[in-house]
Amino acid sequence: MTRSLEIEEGASVEVDRRTFCKLLGGGIVVLVATRASDLAAQQRGYPEDLNAYLRIDPEGRVTIFSGKIEMGQGVQTSLAQMAAEELRVGLDQLTMVMGDTDLCPWDAGTWGSLSTRIFGPALRAAAAEARTVLLNLAADRLGVPLAQLEAARGVVSVKGDARRQVSYGALAKGQAITRLVGEKAVLRAAADFDVMGRPTKRLDARDKVTGRAQYAGDVRRPGLLHARLLRPPVHGATRVSLDLAKAKALPGVVVVEEGDLVAVLHADPERAEQALAAVDARWTLPEPAFDTESVGDHFTKHAPEPEVRESRGDATAALAAAKAAGDRVFDVTYRTGYVAHAPIEPHTAVAEMKDGRVTVWAGTQTPFGAQPRIAQALGLDEKAVRVVTPFVGGGFGGKAAVGQAVEAARLAKLTGRPVMVAWTRSEEFFFDTFDPAAVVRVASALGADGRISAWDYHVIAAGTRAAEILYDPPDARVRASAGRNAAGSLHPFAVGAWRAPGAGTNVFARESQIDLMAAAAKEDALAFRLRNTSDARAQRVLKVAAERLGWRPGPGPTGRGQGLAVGIDSGTYCALAVEVRVDRASGAIRVERVVAAQDMGLVVNPQGATLQVEGCVTMGLGYVLSEELRFRGGDVLDRDFATYTIPQFSWLPQIEVVLVPNDGLAPQGGGEPAIVPMGGAIANAVFDATGVRFHRLPLTPERVRAALAG
């Protein structure tokens, strides 16, 4: 269960260590220091560079404080497992406090599958140090050497004489011990685990399925007003006139106009909606420069010069030599469109001003990122801004943006009352920070020996995540033009992180090109991959996925509809082996089976990891089969689920997850890797079924039907 620690209203937590510990009360407090380079920025306000801390109170209950947030990915449970394992307590003895800027140490944000990889080791170190402190206290209390003690479920006892024992709570009473931990604490070995590595039901599951879980939209404060804001009809529009008279005449309506902020508010959200309809605003609209179909040509024409991100040998010379020698050279361009995040919970925030401070309850992946933005908008010191993150109903990178939190805070200050800003579904689409459209051009050569001899990869707008040179050509390079967030002039609206940002595009292009070369060489797609990469982890997951699927070797297309792809993301290797069926009359693709073989190092919660893979496969069906934002210049044409199609339950294939053991490697990311190879695996399977190679996602029925007819 997640709960907040009660503190005095208005209290500041930018304190020295002594005051901080006094604020927490008695008990044992453990502070954790990690490398700033791992966290992307320095902790502010504490003497040390703190990422997390935990507390053991006089009753023996353990509280973990973390700047991370829970948005359905399951880190509340996996982090609790890591702490419980090292502390030797049960999960029922532990409370998680997450995403509260007044109570939790600074954190850059919850993204990039970093919670387990970066925060996890620090948390384990804190728990291990706390266990060491408690064992030493118990040795003194019981009068026995440390080596004769053992701990379980928050109780330290003498080995062989369980009657001689003392609880953590008894040890913590009256103590005022603060320990600062580095990264060298002695951790339990994987062979000794009895909490980590075990399938564990999520701690938030019961509250979520029973409706008890609280989200930002569930927050209610006395005197709350619901706000509706005036929005432009298209991105880039300029307002030329505004008439608020009719809205102001409506009973109970509060009208706010301050600079670019025009809002109507009412205690009843439906009345606020009616008031917005009464606002008369006129706009001038910009001429659209490109649209859904012409975006690829626009990018190719206007992208800046590429930068080399990875290189070995001389790819340009090798390709020229291959052409001169008569070797097979393949020059192919791949495309993907803009993709929305489309979370079921739209961006929502509640803000309340009190005694010169503002508290904002926001559905966000970045509570500490929201804090300075709100402070700047309100002209406050950051110390006067508290951001509390309840459960978040899906983020996928899209809730790193905090526009709704800033809007709610501004309106709370201007009206003097608590304000909720809950974006409508139309606003959620319009103001999304979309996964950017992208273009990838791959030129490769195949030598007479059947090996890849040259590789030249150029990506526009997607960045180079998962674009590494996985295979073994002696001459290769990876170039990028206009990184994902550095290409403002390319895009007509905001773009940003989307689950494994850019990786799906890059692996779709790379694995399609590899498959194309295998078919040209008349070689089995699996055998071709294994022969052209020396990466042992890649080889292993490919073999496991193919074996579990029942891969039948043979050069494609075989007509069977089998496909493979492999990707690396967040330190995790994931190979997908899939089976598809294509209806040639309608162009519809039915994904029948997906086998995911994933090497993610030491697995903290196998059940949680399996659920994440299944979620990746489900979400991946969207960007592969249906999801592409329709737009014309700054006009977002898809504003709801009537026209923007996300995966349906009826689409789901049989999903088999194989967690490939690798306990010698620290836990790696699990929330994104399996979505990365989905495009490549399905496109390759469609080729195997039909003999038609597709170079653009999504694979809509219309495109498939047209390609089969042509």
Solvent accessible surface area in square Angstrom, and as a share of the most:
residue,aa,sasa,rsa
1,M,126,0.56
2,T,54,0.31
3,R,113,0.41
4,S,58,0.38
5,L,51,0.25
6,E,154,0.69
7,I,34,0.17
8,E,137,0.61
9,E,110,0.49
10,G,36,0.34
11,A,25,0.19
12,S,52,0.34
13,V,23,0.13
14,E,90,0.40
15,V,26,0.15
16,D,80,0.41
17,R,78,0.29
18,R,208,0.76
19,T,64,0.37
20,F,7,0.03
21,C,24,0.14
22,K,166,0.70
23,L,68,0.34
24,L,12,0.06
25,G,36,0.35
26,G,36,0.35
27,G,3,0.03
28,I,0,0.00
29,V,3,0.02
30,V,0,0.00
31,L,2,0.01
32,V,0,0.00
33,A,24,0.18
34,T,13,0.08
35,R,136,0.50
36,A,26,0.20
37,S,96,0.62
38,D,39,0.20
39,L,19,0.09
40,A,89,0.69
41,A,42,0.32
42,Q,107,0.47
43,Q,19,0.08
44,R,108,0.39
45,G,33,0.32
46,Y,34,0.13
47,P,88,0.55
48,E,39,0.17
49,D,32,0.16
50,L,1,0.01
51,N,1,0.01
52,A,0,0.00
53,Y,2,0.01
54,L,0,0.00
55,R,32,0.12
56,I,0,0.00
57,D,20,0.10
58,P,31,0.20
59,E,139,0.62
60,G,12,0.12
61,R,75,0.27
62,V,0,0.00
63,T,16,0.09
64,I,0,0.00
65,F,1,0.01
66,S,0,0.00
67,G,2,0.02
68,K,11,0.05
69,I,2,0.01
70,E,7,0.03
71,M,29,0.13
72,G,36,0.34
73,Q,37,0.16
74,G,10,0.10
75,V,13,0.07
76,Q,2,0.01
77,T,1,0.01
78,S,14,0.09
79,L,0,0.00
80,A,0,0.00
81,Q,0,0.00
82,M,1,0.00
83,A,0,0.00
84,A,0,0.00
85,E,0,0.00
86,E,0,0.00
87,L,0,0.00
88,R,34,0.12
89,V,6,0.03
90,G,11,0.10
91,L,37,0.18
92,D,96,0.50
93,Q,40,0.18
94,L,4,0.02
95,T,4,0.02
96,M,2,0.01
97,V,4,0.03
98,M,12,0.05
99,G,0,0.00
100,D,2,0.01
101,T,8,0.05
102,D,6,0.03
103,L,9,0.04
104,C,5,0.03
105,P,0,0.00
106,W,29,0.10
107,D,6,0.03
108,A,27,0.21
109,G,1,0.01
110,T,4,0.03
111,W,95,0.33
112,G,17,0.17
113,S,21,0.14
114,L,50,0.25
115,S,7,0.04
116,T,24,0.14
117,R,56,0.21
118,I,43,0.22
119,F,1,0.01
120,G,0,0.00
121,P,54,0.34
122,A,2,0.02
123,L,0,0.00
124,R,19,0.07
125,A,4,0.03
126,A,0,0.00
127,A,0,0.00
128,A,2,0.01
129,E,26,0.12
130,A,0,0.00
131,R,36,0.13
132,T,52,0.30
133,V,6,0.03
134,L,0,0.00
135,L,27,0.14
136,N,66,0.34
137,L,38,0.19
138,A,0,0.00
139,A,14,0.11
140,D,121,0.63
141,R,130,0.48
142,L,31,0.15
143,G,64,0.62
144,V,16,0.09
145,P,78,0.49
146,L,81,0.40
147,A,84,0.65
148,Q,84,0.37
149,L,11,0.05
150,E,85,0.38
151,A,14,0.11
152,A,58,0.45
153,R,130,0.47
154,G,6,0.06
155,V,44,0.25
156,V,0,0.00
157,S,16,0.10
158,V,11,0.06
159,K,108,0.46
160,G,91,0.88
161,D,40,0.21
162,A,69,0.53
163,R,218,0.80
164,R,104,0.38
165,Q,95,0.42
166,V,13,0.08
167,S,45,0.29
168,Y,1,0.00
169,G,6,0.05
170,A,34,0.26
171,L,2,0.01
172,A,0,0.00
173,K,122,0.52
174,G,83,0.80
175,Q,51,0.23
176,A,104,0.81
177,I,43,0.22
178,T,38,0.22
179,R,92,0.34
180,L,77,0.38
181,V,7,0.04
182,G,42,0.40
183,E,85,0.38
184,K,194,0.82
185,A,22,0.17
186,V,127,0.73
187,L,70,0.35
188,R,53,0.19
189,A,57,0.44
190,A,38,0.29
191,A,102,0.79
192,D,81,0.42
193,F,19,0.08
194,D,65,0.34
195,V,24,0.14
196,M,1,0.00
197,G,30,0.29
198,R,125,0.46
199,P,93,0.58
200,T,24,0.14
201,K,164,0.69
202,R,50,0.18
203,L,49,0.25
204,D,3,0.01
205,A,41,0.32
206,R,179,0.65
207,D,28,0.14
208,K,56,0.24
209,V,125,0.72
210,T,79,0.46
211,G,59,0.57
212,R,155,0.56
213,A,10,0.08
214,Q,98,0.44
215,Y,56,0.21
216,A,0,0.00
217,G,29,0.28
218,D,66,0.34
219,V,22,0.13
220,R,143,0.52
221,R,87,0.32
222,P,109,0.69
223,G,42,0.40
224,L,16,0.08
225,L,3,0.01
226,H,26,0.11
227,A,6,0.05
228,R,34,0.12
229,L,8,0.04
230,L,33,0.16
231,R,50,0.18
232,P,39,0.25
233,P,54,0.34
234,V,15,0.09
235,H,36,0.16
236,G,60,0.58
237,A,20,0.15
238,T,80,0.46
239,R,80,0.29
240,V,91,0.52
241,S,51,0.33
242,L,49,0.24
243,D,71,0.37
244,L,14,0.07
245,A,64,0.50
246,K,146,0.62
247,A,0,0.00
248,K,125,0.53
249,A,83,0.64
250,L,65,0.32
251,P,104,0.65
252,G,58,0.56
253,V,22,0.12
254,V,51,0.29
255,V,32,0.19
256,V,14,0.08
257,E,101,0.45
258,E,77,0.35
259,G,64,0.62
260,D,116,0.60
261,L,7,0.04
262,V,4,0.02
263,A,1,0.00
264,V,1,0.00
265,L,0,0.00
266,H,22,0.10
267,A,61,0.47
268,D,55,0.29
269,P,70,0.44
270,E,121,0.54
271,R,115,0.42
272,A,0,0.00
273,E,77,0.35
274,Q,106,0.47
275,A,0,0.00
276,L,30,0.15
277,A,90,0.70
278,A,26,0.20
279,V,18,0.10
280,D,61,0.31
281,A,21,0.16
282,R,144,0.53
283,W,63,0.22
284,T,73,0.43
285,L,107,0.53
286,P,62,0.39
287,E,157,0.70
288,P,44,0.28
289,A,83,0.64
290,F,18,0.07
291,D,50,0.26
292,T,18,0.11
293,E,106,0.48
294,S,41,0.26
295,V,3,0.02
296,G,5,0.05
297,D,106,0.55
298,H,30,0.13
299,F,1,0.00
300,T,88,0.51
301,K,156,0.66
302,H,104,0.47
303,A,24,0.19
304,P,76,0.48
305,E,150,0.67
306,P,40,0.25
307,E,107,0.48
308,V,85,0.49
309,R,115,0.42
310,E,65,0.29
311,S,66,0.43
312,R,89,0.32
313,G,61,0.59
314,D,77,0.40
315,A,4,0.03
316,T,77,0.45
317,A,52,0.41
318,A,18,0.14
319,L,18,0.09
320,A,59,0.46
321,A,61,0.47
322,A,6,0.05
323,K,132,0.56
324,A,94,0.73
325,A,76,0.59
326,G,64,0.61
327,D,45,0.23
328,R,109,0.40
329,V,42,0.24
330,F,28,0.12
331,D,74,0.38
332,V,19,0.11
333,T,67,0.39
334,Y,2,0.01
335,R,40,0.15
336,T,11,0.06
337,G,5,0.05
338,Y,1,0.01
339,V,9,0.05
340,A,2,0.01
341,H,7,0.03
342,A,11,0.09
343,P,2,0.01
344,I,128,0.65
345,E,26,0.12
346,P,31,0.20
347,H,4,0.02
348,T,6,0.04
349,A,0,0.00
350,V,0,0.00
351,A,0,0.00
352,E,28,0.12
353,M,52,0.23
354,K,105,0.45
355,D,122,0.63
356,G,49,0.47
357,R,31,0.11
358,V,0,0.00
359,T,18,0.11
360,V,0,0.00
361,W,40,0.14
362,A,0,0.00
363,G,0,0.00
364,T,0,0.00
365,Q,1,0.01
366,T,8,0.05
367,P,1,0.01
368,F,12,0.05
369,G,32,0.31
370,A,0,0.00
371,Q,19,0.08
372,P,45,0.28
373,R,118,0.43
374,I,0,0.00
375,A,4,0.03
376,Q,154,0.69
377,A,46,0.35
378,L,5,0.02
379,G,68,0.65
380,L,47,0.23
381,D,90,0.47
382,E,61,0.27
383,K,106,0.45
384,A,17,0.13
385,V,0,0.00
386,R,43,0.16
387,V,0,0.00
388,V,20,0.11
389,T,11,0.06
390,P,26,0.16
391,F,27,0.11
392,V,2,0.01
393,G,22,0.21
394,G,11,0.10
395,G,1,0.01
396,F,63,0.26
397,G,10,0.09
398,G,3,0.03
399,K,1,0.00
400,A,34,0.27
401,A,34,0.26
402,V,3,0.01
403,G,22,0.21
404,Q,0,0.00
405,A,0,0.00
406,V,16,0.09
407,E,25,0.11
408,A,0,0.00
409,A,0,0.00
410,R,48,0.18
411,L,0,0.00
412,A,0,0.00
413,K,99,0.42
414,L,73,0.36
415,T,32,0.18
416,G,61,0.59
417,R,93,0.34
418,P,12,0.08
419,V,0,0.00
420,M,10,0.04
421,V,3,0.01
422,A,44,0.34
423,W,19,0.07
424,T,45,0.26
425,R,53,0.19
426,S,42,0.27
427,E,12,0.05
428,E,4,0.02
429,F,2,0.01
430,F,5,0.02
431,F,58,0.24
432,D,4,0.02
433,T,26,0.15
434,F,0,0.00
435,D,15,0.08
436,P,3,0.02
437,A,1,0.01
438,A,1,0.01
439,V,8,0.04
440,V,1,0.00
441,R,130,0.48
442,V,0,0.00
443,A,15,0.12
444,S,0,0.00
445,A,0,0.00
446,L,1,0.01
447,G,9,0.08
448,A,108,0.84
449,D,95,0.49
450,G,10,0.10
451,R,112,0.41
452,I,5,0.02
453,S,34,0.22
454,A,1,0.00
455,W,8,0.03
456,D,13,0.07
457,Y,2,0.01
458,H,33,0.15
459,V,0,0.00
460,I,11,0.06
461,A,0,0.00
462,A,1,0.01
463,G,10,0.09
464,T,38,0.22
465,R,74,0.27
466,A,7,0.05
467,A,4,0.03
468,E,53,0.24
469,I,17,0.09
470,L,11,0.05
471,Y,7,0.03
472,D,65,0.34
473,P,1,0.01
474,P,88,0.55
475,D,31,0.16
476,A,0,0.00
477,R,56,0.20
478,V,2,0.01
479,R,48,0.18
480,A,3,0.02
481,S,2,0.01
482,A,13,0.10
483,G,17,0.16
484,R,25,0.09
485,N,115,0.59
486,A,87,0.68
487,A,6,0.05
488,G,62,0.60
489,S,114,0.74
490,L,4,0.02
491,H,16,0.07
492,P,34,0.22
493,F,16,0.06
494,A,51,0.40
495,V,26,0.15
496,G,9,0.08
497,A,38,0.29
498,W,12,0.04
499,R,28,0.10
500,A,2,0.01
501,P,21,0.13
502,G,6,0.05
503,A,0,0.00
504,G,11,0.11
505,T,14,0.08
506,N,0,0.00
507,V,0,0.00
508,F,1,0.00
509,A,0,0.00
510,R,3,0.01
511,E,0,0.00
512,S,0,0.00
513,Q,0,0.00
514,I,0,0.00
515,D,11,0.06
516,L,30,0.15
517,M,0,0.00
518,A,1,0.01
519,A,22,0.17
520,A,34,0.26
521,A,27,0.21
522,K,162,0.68
523,E,36,0.16
524,D,14,0.07
525,A,15,0.12
526,L,26,0.13
527,A,43,0.33
528,F,0,0.00
529,R,0,0.00
530,L,39,0.20
531,R,86,0.31
532,N,5,0.03
533,T,5,0.03
534,S,89,0.58
535,D,39,0.20
536,A,74,0.57
537,R,62,0.23
538,A,0,0.00
539,Q,46,0.21
540,R,106,0.39
541,V,0,0.00
542,L,0,0.00
543,K,106,0.45
544,V,39,0.22
545,A,0,0.00
546,A,3,0.02
547,E,143,0.64
548,R,122,0.45
549,L,7,0.03
550,G,42,0.41
551,W,35,0.12
552,R,137,0.50
553,P,104,0.65
554,G,21,0.20
555,P,71,0.45
556,G,23,0.22
557,P,69,0.43
558,T,45,0.26
559,G,54,0.52
560,R,81,0.29
561,G,0,0.00
562,Q,9,0.04
563,G,2,0.02
564,L,0,0.00
565,A,0,0.00
566,V,0,0.00
567,G,2,0.02
568,I,30,0.15
569,D,4,0.02
570,S,15,0.10
571,G,26,0.25
572,T,0,0.00
573,Y,22,0.08
574,C,0,0.00
575,A,0,0.00
576,L,0,0.00
577,A,0,0.00
578,V,0,0.00
579,E,44,0.20
580,V,9,0.05
581,R,142,0.52
582,V,23,0.13
583,D,65,0.34
584,R,137,0.50
585,A,89,0.69
586,S,46,0.30
587,G,0,0.00
588,A,42,0.33
589,I,21,0.11
590,R,82,0.30
591,V,3,0.02
592,E,60,0.27
593,R,48,0.18
594,V,0,0.00
595,V,0,0.00
596,A,0,0.00
597,A,0,0.00
598,Q,1,0.00
599,D,2,0.01
600,M,16,0.07
601,G,0,0.00
602,L,16,0.08
603,V,20,0.12
604,V,7,0.04
605,N,10,0.05
606,P,31,0.19
607,Q,68,0.30
608,G,17,0.16
609,A,9,0.07
610,T,40,0.23
611,L,83,0.41
612,Q,28,0.12
613,V,0,0.00
614,E,58,0.26
615,G,28,0.27
616,C,0,0.00
617,V,0,0.00
618,T,40,0.23
619,M,26,0.12
620,G,0,0.00
621,L,0,0.00
622,G,0,0.00
623,Y,17,0.06
624,V,0,0.00
625,L,18,0.09
626,S,27,0.18
627,E,8,0.04
628,E,20,0.09
629,L,0,0.00
630,R,103,0.38
631,F,3,0.01
632,R,145,0.53
633,G,4,0.04
634,G,10,0.10
635,D,44,0.23
636,V,2,0.01
637,L,75,0.37
638,D,1,0.01
639,R,66,0.24
640,D,61,0.32
641,F,73,0.31
642,A,92,0.71
643,T,73,0.43
644,Y,3,0.01
645,T,54,0.31
646,I,41,0.21
647,P,28,0.18
648,Q,80,0.35
649,F,186,0.78
650,S,82,0.53
651,W,61,0.21
652,L,54,0.27
653,P,13,0.08
654,Q,103,0.46
655,I,39,0.20
656,E,33,0.15
657,V,31,0.18
658,V,22,0.13
659,L,40,0.20
660,V,3,0.02
661,P,92,0.58
662,N,37,0.19
663,D,84,0.44
664,G,87,0.83
665,L,56,0.28
666,A,58,0.45
667,P,8,0.05
668,Q,29,0.13
669,G,1,0.01
670,G,13,0.13
671,G,16,0.15
672,E,16,0.07
673,P,1,0.01
674,A,1,0.01
675,I,3,0.01
676,V,0,0.00
677,P,0,0.00
678,M,0,0.00
679,G,0,0.00
680,G,0,0.00
681,A,0,0.00
682,I,0,0.00
683,A,0,0.00
684,N,1,0.01
685,A,0,0.00
686,V,0,0.00
687,F,21,0.09
688,D,12,0.06
689,A,23,0.18
690,T,20,0.12
691,G,34,0.33
692,V,39,0.22
693,R,38,0.14
694,F,16,0.07
695,H,68,0.30
696,R,46,0.17
697,L,2,0.01
698,P,1,0.01
699,L,3,0.02
700,T,24,0.14
701,P,52,0.33
702,E,107,0.48
703,R,56,0.20
704,V,0,0.00
705,R,102,0.37
706,A,67,0.52
707,A,35,0.28
708,L,38,0.19
709,A,93,0.72
710,G,102,0.98
